[in-house]
Amino acid sequence: MSALEPFESFGDIDEIVERLNDADRGVRRLAVIDLADTGRQDVLPHLLAAAEDEEATVRLQAALAFAEFDASKAASGLIKLVIDKESSVAQAAADGLAEIKDPAAAELIEPLLNHESAFVRAAAFRGLRALRSPTSLRPALAAMCDENPEVRAQALGVVAYLKLEETLPSLIAATRDLDAGVRAVAASALSFSSQPAAAAAVAAALGDENWQVRMAAADSLGRIGQASAVDVLIAALGDEYWQVQQKSLNALGKLKANGAVPAISKLLQSEISALRKEAAAALGEIADPASRDALMEYISDADPDVRKMVRWALTRLD
């Protein structure tokens, strides 16, 4: 039964609720599944009761069930389970918190920001990120100095989603964090700003020792849209990681960097089809007639996706 096909009577609900007290843990777990499948908001109190079951598999099922109820009422159940001693239950609850879109849930989640467990603090910030609650800004900025890198990364996500120019100094500082994961999030976070300082910090991150940070930086530079980034992006086309090259190609296309055409054209020769396709796409975005000869050489490329992109790029030159 799907969530779109609710039970027809309270008698059905009563029968399921009775099974929540069965001695068999398997029966109790299936009862939780059946309650979630009703799609009815009035079963939430029963799911909250199941969240206190002595059996971890039942609590895990409750955590998964709460995730289907995108409302602040479900948040209370997820908050209860995110501090569960069983890691699988806590992780499922953390994932559920991240899916809640109701801004009213923010005030329920925020008390977890001071929890002694780094996992719980990180889960709380992750849950708050998409809610864009102004009250989350101050604790998020403070947590960017947390000793745990995952907490710092998730707190940074909260700050990034708010997209406030006043937070630029903190975001820029985070591009120099000791943890590569935090630096990558910071490089991505700065993409909302058109300020030269933001572009400069992201351009610097394109020289980071970690390739994932460099990849995030290349992607952000395309979004920021500063022409000053063209030279560093051209240099990044020679990166040892093709993923960084791919993002750099995409960014150069967005910037319509005519001066990058020769360097982009060279990547049409790459053994990696994803790079050939991205190079053709970038040349199409730039639409410089000087790229016609290079594109024509690959109009019969072995990869059908590359051929399609080359043909599209050529239409842009007409």
N, C-alpha and C positions, 0 to 999 in steps of 0.2 A: 504494500500500500504506500503510495507517495504522499508527500506533505500537502498535495493539492486535493487529496481525497479524504477529508476528515471523517472521523467516526460519526455515526448518525445519532447516537444517543448517549446520555450520561451513563447508561448501564454498561456500555462498552468500556468507557473510561474507568468505571468502578472495578470492572473485572481485571483490567490491566493493573490498576493501583494495588489490588489485592495480591497480585503476583509479585509486587515489589517487596513483600514480606515473606516470600517463599524461602524455605530452608536451602534450596538449591541455588547457588550463585549464578548458574547459567540461566535459570528461569528469571532471576531478577535482572540480569543483563538484557535479556530479550524483552523484558517488560519496559525497560528504559528505551529501547529501540522503538517499540510500538507506541510509546507515549510521544516520542519525537515525530513519528510518522503521522500522528493525528493532525499536525500543523496548527494546533490550537494553543493560544496563549494561556488559557486557564490550566494547562498541565504543568506550568512552570513550578508551582509550589511542590509538586510531586517529584519533579526533577531535582529540585533543591534538596529534598529528603534523600534522594538516591545519591546525591553528592557526598553524603555522610556515611554511605554504606561501608562496612568493614572490609569488603572485598575490593581490591584495586581495579579489577577488570570492570566492575560495576561503576566505580567512580570514573574510570576512563571513558566508559560509554556515556556517562552523564556529561562529561566535559565535551565530548563530540556532539552531543545533543544540544547543549547550550549554544554552540556555535551556529546552529541553524536558526536561532532566534535573535535576529539583529535588532536588539532593543536594550535599553538600559536595565530592564528587569533581569535579563540573562546575565548581565555583567556581575551581579552579586554572586551568582553561582560560579562563574569563572574565577572570580577573585578568591573565592573560598578554596578552589581547587589548584590555583596557581602556586599555593604554598604547600601543596600535598607532598608528603614524604616520598611518594613513588614518582620517580622522574618522568615516566611515560605519561602519567596523569597530569603532572605539572606542565609538561611541554605541550600537551593537547590544549590545556587551559590557556597557556600563553599564546598559542596560535589562535585560539578563539577570541581572545582579547584584541588581537590585532585586526580581527575582521569586523569588530563592532563599529558602526558608523554613527551611532546616536550621540550627539554632543553631550547629552545629559549624563552619559556614563562617565565623563571626565572626573566629576567630583567623587565618584565611587572609587575610581582607580588611583587618584592622586595620593591617598594615604599610604599606598604601597611604595611610594618613592623613597621612603625612609626605612624600608625593611632591611633587616640585617643581611639577608641573602642577596648577593649580587645578581643571581638569576631572577629573583622576583623584581628587583629594581629595574633590570633590563626589560623584563616582560611588561612592566608598568609603562615605561617610556615607549615601548613598541606599541602598546595599546593606545596611548595618548596621541601618537604621531598624526594619524589621519583626522583626529577630532579637532585639531587646530584650536585648542582652548587657550586663550590668553593667560589664564592663571597657571598654565604649565610652563610658561617661558622662564620664570625666575628659577624654579627648581631644575629645569633642564640646563640652563646656563651654569648653575652651580655644579651639576653632575658631570659637566664636561671636564672636571678635574677629578672625577672619581678614580679610585685606584684600579678599578676593573675596566679593561678596554671595551668589553661588550656593553657595559653600562654607558661609557662615554659615547660609543657609536650610536646607541639607541637614543640617548639624550640629544645628540647632534641631529638625529632625524627629526625630533620634535621641533628644534630650532629651525631647521631647514624648511619644514612644512609651513611654518608661520610666515616665511619670506619677508622678514623685516630688515630694512637697510641698517637699522641700528645694531643688528647682531653681526654685521660684517667683520668687525675686529675679532670676535670670538671664532667665527667660521674660518677666517684666514689663519688664525693661530692654530686651529685644528689641522690644517694642512701640514703642520710640522710636528704632529703628534708622534710619539715613539712607536705606536702601533699602526701597521700598514692598513688594517681594516678601517680604522678611524680616519686616516688620511684619505682613503678612497671615498668614504662617505662625505668628507669635507669638500673634496674636489667636485663631487657631484652636487653638493648642496649649494655651492656658489654659482651655479648656472642661472639662478634667478636674477642675479644682479648685472647691471650694465656698467657698473662703476669700474674705472680703470684699475683700481686696487684689487678688485676681485679677479679681473682678467689676468693681472700680473701674477697673483698668487697661484691661479690655476695653470698658467703658462710655466711657472716654476715647478709645479707638480708634474709636469710632463717630463721632467728630468729625474723623477723619483726612482729609487733603486728597485721598487716593486712594480711589476708590470701591470697589476690590476689598478694601482693608483694612476699609472700613466694612461691606461685605457679610460678610466673615469675622467681624467683631466682632458683628454682629447675630445671626448663626448661633450663635456661642458663647454669647451672653447667654441664648439660649433653652435651651441645654444646661446652663449653670451653674445656672439656675433661681432666681436671686435676685430677689425682688419689687422691690428697689430699682432695678432696671433698667427698670421699666415706663415711666417718664417719658421717658427718653432714646429708648426704642424707639418711643414714640408720636411723638416729634419726628422720628424717622427715617422715619416714614411719608410725610413731605414731601420726602424726598431726591430729587434730580434724576435718579437712576438707579433704574429700576424693579426691578433686581435687588436693590438694598439694601432697597427697600420690601417686596419679596417675602419676604426673610429676616426682616425685622422683623415682618411679619404672622405668619409661622410661629412666631417666638419669643413673640410676645404670646399666641398660641393655646396654646403649651406652658405659659406662665405663668398661663393662665386669668385674664387681666387684665380683670375686669369694667369697670374704669374706662376701658378702651380701646375699648369697644364703639362709641361714636359716631364716633371717628376711623377705626376699621376699616370701619364701615358706609359711610363716604364713598367708600372704595376699591371698593365694589361698582359704582360709577359709572365706573370706569376704562375707557379705551378698550382697555387691554391685557387680554386674556382671562385670561392667567396670573395677573394681580393680582386679577381678580374671583373667580377660582377659589380663590386663597389666602385672600382676605378671607372668603369663605363658609366655608372650612375652619376659619379662626381663630374665627369666630363659633360654629361648631359645637363646637369644643373648649371654648370659654368657656361655652356653653350658657346664656346669659342670655336669659330670655323677652323682654327689652326689644328684642332684635334681630329678633323675628319679622316685624314690619312691613317692615323694610328687606329682609329675605330674600325675603319674598313678592313684592316688586316684581321680583325676578329669577328667579322660578321658571320663566319662559318665555324665559330668556336665549337669544340667538342661538347661543351656543356650547354644544354638548351636554355637554361636561365641566363647564362652569359650572353648567348645569341640574342635573346629577347631584349636584354638591357642595352646591348649595343645598337640594336635597331631603333629602340626608343631614343637613345642618345643622338643618333643620326637625325632623327626627325626634329630634334631641338635645334639643329644647326641650319635648318632650312629657313 
